[in-house]
């Protein structure tokens, strides 16, 4: 890998994400995958699909930043709908976890390869309007990668909480 530390460590943690999620889900039965902390929270299965779908969406932002730093990346279509509704729209209860985990692994490997091949990838950015903020602002690739790493960590903790209840 041509990436220099500490960026290298962040990219390594990002690259390891699919294996971390797969290890956490390994051996869980359908009954366990459908457990949730409360009736109005997501199940382990739903959390796993949410992680993968969110990662897939944000990969477009990373690719936009790597190719067109003047371009605006918009998630308005996604943010306009409550998170809880996407689980139904995208059939989280019925979709294959194996397919989602394969997508997660392939997407992360694809992005890591780009990050390795493109000089100064971490400092490239695209423009975004965050919810509730009318101003457009740059978001750096390094920020997006860190956001993905932290997002996965948070949801792995959620999964552990459900498993131990």
C-alpha positions as CSV (number, residue, x, y, z in Angstrom):
1,X,0.0,0.0,0.0
2,X,1.4,3.4,-1.0
3,X,-0.5,5.3,1.7
4,X,1.4,7.0,4.5
5,X,0.6,6.9,8.2
6,X,-1.6,8.0,10.0
7,X,-3.9,7.9,6.9
8,X,-2.6,4.4,6.3
9,X,-4.0,3.2,9.7
10,X,-7.4,4.8,9.0
11,X,-7.6,3.2,5.6
12,X,-6.5,-0.2,7.1
13,X,-9.3,0.1,9.7
14,X,-11.8,1.1,6.9
15,X,-10.6,-1.9,4.8
16,X,-11.1,-4.3,7.7
17,X,-14.7,-3.2,8.2
18,X,-16.5,-5.9,6.2
19,X,-14.5,-8.6,8.0
20,X,-15.4,-7.1,11.4
21,X,-19.1,-7.0,10.5
22,X,-19.0,-10.6,9.1
23,X,-17.3,-11.8,12.3
24,X,-19.9,-10.2,14.4
25,X,-22.7,-11.8,12.4
26,X,-21.1,-15.2,12.1
27,X,-23.1,-18.0,13.6
28,X,-26.1,-16.0,14.4
29,X,-29.4,-17.7,13.7
30,X,-32.3,-16.0,11.9
31,X,-34.0,-15.6,15.3
32,X,-30.9,-13.9,16.7
33,X,-30.5,-11.7,13.6
34,X,-34.1,-10.5,14.1
35,X,-33.7,-9.6,17.7
36,X,-33.8,-5.9,18.7
37,X,-33.3,-3.9,21.9
38,X,-36.9,-2.7,21.9
39,X,-39.9,-3.0,19.6
40,X,-39.2,0.4,18.0
41,X,-35.4,-0.1,17.3
42,X,-33.7,-1.9,14.5
43,X,-32.9,-5.6,14.5
44,X,-29.3,-6.9,14.0
45,X,-30.3,-7.8,10.4
46,X,-31.6,-4.3,9.8
47,X,-28.5,-2.7,11.3
48,X,-26.3,-4.8,9.0
49,X,-28.2,-3.8,5.9
50,X,-28.2,-0.2,7.0
51,X,-24.4,-0.2,7.4
52,X,-23.9,-1.7,3.9
53,X,-26.4,0.6,2.1
54,X,-25.0,3.7,3.8
55,X,-21.5,2.7,2.8
56,X,-22.6,2.1,-0.8
57,X,-24.3,5.5,-1.0
58,X,-21.3,7.4,0.4
59,X,-18.9,5.7,-2.0
60,X,-20.4,7.9,-4.7
61,X,-19.3,10.9,-2.7
62,X,-15.8,9.5,-2.3
63,X,-15.6,8.9,-6.1
64,X,-17.0,12.3,-6.8
65,X,-14.3,13.9,-4.6
66,X,-11.6,11.9,-6.3
67,X,-12.8,12.9,-9.8
68,X,-14.5,16.3,-9.5
69,X,-13.7,18.5,-6.5
70,X,-16.0,21.2,-7.8
71,X,-19.0,18.9,-8.0
72,X,-21.8,18.8,-5.5
73,X,-22.8,15.6,-3.9
74,X,-26.4,15.5,-2.8
75,X,-28.2,13.1,-0.4
76,X,-31.3,15.2,-0.2
77,X,-33.4,12.3,-1.7
78,X,-32.2,10.1,1.2
79,X,-32.3,12.6,4.0
80,X,-35.8,13.7,3.1
81,X,-37.1,10.3,4.3
82,X,-36.8,9.1,8.0
83,X,-34.1,6.5,8.5
84,X,-36.7,4.0,9.8
85,X,-38.6,4.1,6.5
86,X,-35.7,2.9,4.4
87,X,-35.7,-0.5,6.2
88,X,-39.1,-1.1,4.6
89,X,-38.4,0.5,1.2
90,X,-35.3,-1.5,0.8
91,X,-36.7,-4.8,2.2
92,X,-34.1,-5.2,5.1
93,X,-36.2,-8.0,6.6
94,X,-36.2,-10.1,3.4
95,X,-32.8,-9.3,1.8
96,X,-29.8,-11.7,1.9
97,X,-27.2,-10.8,4.4
98,X,-24.6,-12.8,2.3
99,X,-25.3,-10.6,-0.7
100,X,-25.0,-7.4,1.4
101,X,-21.8,-8.6,3.0
102,X,-20.3,-9.4,-0.4
103,X,-21.2,-6.0,-1.7
104,X,-19.7,-4.4,1.4
105,X,-16.4,-6.3,1.0
106,X,-16.2,-5.5,-2.8
107,X,-17.1,-1.8,-2.3
108,X,-14.5,-1.3,0.4
109,X,-11.8,-3.1,-1.6
110,X,-12.7,-1.0,-4.6
111,X,-12.4,2.3,-2.7
112,X,-9.2,1.2,-0.9
113,X,-7.6,0.5,-4.3
114,X,-8.6,4.0,-5.5
115,X,-7.2,5.6,-2.3
116,X,-4.0,3.8,-2.8
117,X,-3.6,4.8,-6.4
118,X,-4.6,8.4,-6.3
119,X,-2.0,10.7,-4.8
120,X,-3.4,13.1,-2.1
121,X,-6.7,11.1,-2.1
122,X,-7.4,11.9,1.6
123,X,-7.3,15.7,1.0
124,X,-9.5,15.7,-2.0
125,X,-13.1,16.8,-1.4
126,X,-16.5,17.4,-2.9
127,X,-19.2,19.8,-2.0
128,X,-22.2,19.0,0.1
129,X,-25.2,20.6,1.8
130,X,-25.8,19.0,5.2
131,X,-29.4,18.7,6.4
132,X,-30.6,21.9,8.1
133,X,-27.6,23.9,6.7
134,X,-28.3,26.0,3.5
135,X,-24.6,26.5,3.0
136,X,-22.6,24.3,0.7
137,X,-19.3,23.1,2.2
138,X,-16.4,20.8,1.2
139,X,-16.2,17.4,2.7
140,X,-12.8,15.7,2.5
141,X,-12.3,12.0,1.6
142,X,-10.5,11.6,4.9
143,X,-13.6,12.8,6.7
144,X,-15.8,10.4,4.8
145,X,-13.6,7.4,5.5
146,X,-13.4,8.3,9.2
147,X,-17.2,8.7,9.2
148,X,-17.5,5.2,7.8
149,X,-15.1,3.8,10.4
150,X,-17.0,5.5,13.2
151,X,-20.4,4.5,11.8
152,X,-19.4,0.9,11.8
153,X,-18.0,1.0,15.3
154,X,-21.2,2.5,16.6
155,X,-23.4,-0.1,15.0
156,X,-21.1,-2.9,16.1
157,X,-21.7,-1.7,19.6
158,X,-25.4,-1.7,19.0
159,X,-25.2,-5.3,17.7
160,X,-23.2,-6.4,20.8
161,X,-25.8,-4.8,23.0
162,X,-28.6,-6.7,21.3
163,X,-26.6,-10.0,21.4
164,X,-26.0,-9.7,25.2
165,X,-29.5,-8.7,26.3
